[in-house]
Structure formats: structure tokens, C-alpha cells
Amino acid sequence: MDDPCRELIGQFVGSDVDPCAATCSFHDRPCTLSSGDTLQLEVERVDAEWIPLFHRCAAHAVAAFPDEHTVYGVNQALIETTLQPTGAFLPQSREYAPEALTIADITIVDVSTETEGRKPTDHP
């Protein structure tokens, strides 16, 4: 499996509306993460690049890549980072935001290789 670290460090994790904050995908109400907070991301390899799928705050962090999110035939990883305001070009406006939150360091928590995961007939 290709190492996601090289490609994901420096990747923007906020939004054009608020580039200095990130959110957790698993809250009913807004959960805002800022510089210095820990963020877990589920990422997968699509068309030769790592794409973030879900963001998890510390309260929703998991120890392993969730079985319900695995996909057979796709390399996936669960990574952890500390958010840093290193700056990024915003996806929609293409403007540079010098304090935009990015992935600063990466710890690989777990992987789900392309030979693992649920096949289309595995779900109810």
C-alpha cells in the first residue's frame, strides 16, 4: 500500500467559509476543531491519490478502521494528525489563506488494504 503520509501532509482540512477551523463528521451539532487539536481521518486511495472521507474529533476517535466503512478493492487508512495553521489555497475560491488548517504530521493508526473490506454483497 502506498504511504499516505507523503501526500497528505500540508493538505487543507477546513472549509472556504472558515479555513481556520475543521469539523467532525460524527456530531449532531457543529463541532469545531482548531489549531493544536487532534484529528483522525479515514482516507482512501482513489485514482492514485489519497482522499479524506471522514473527520473524527478526539471524542469520536476509533482504534481501528471501521468495518462498516471498508471497501474491498480499495486501499484505506485511518490516520491521526495535529492540526496546524500552515496555510493553504482554498478549494473553491483558490485564494490563499495563511492561517488555514492543514495536516501537519501523520500517525497511521490502522490500514485496510485492497484485499480486505466489505464486498458489495456483504451488506444487508
Buried (B, 14 or more C-beta within 10 A) or exposed (E): EEEBBEBBBEBBBBBBEBBBBBBBBBBEEEBBBEBEBBBBBBBBBEEEEBBBEBBBBEEBBBEEBBEEBBBBEBBBBBBBBBBBBBBBEBEEEEEEBEEBBBBBEBEBBBBBBBEBBBEEEEEE
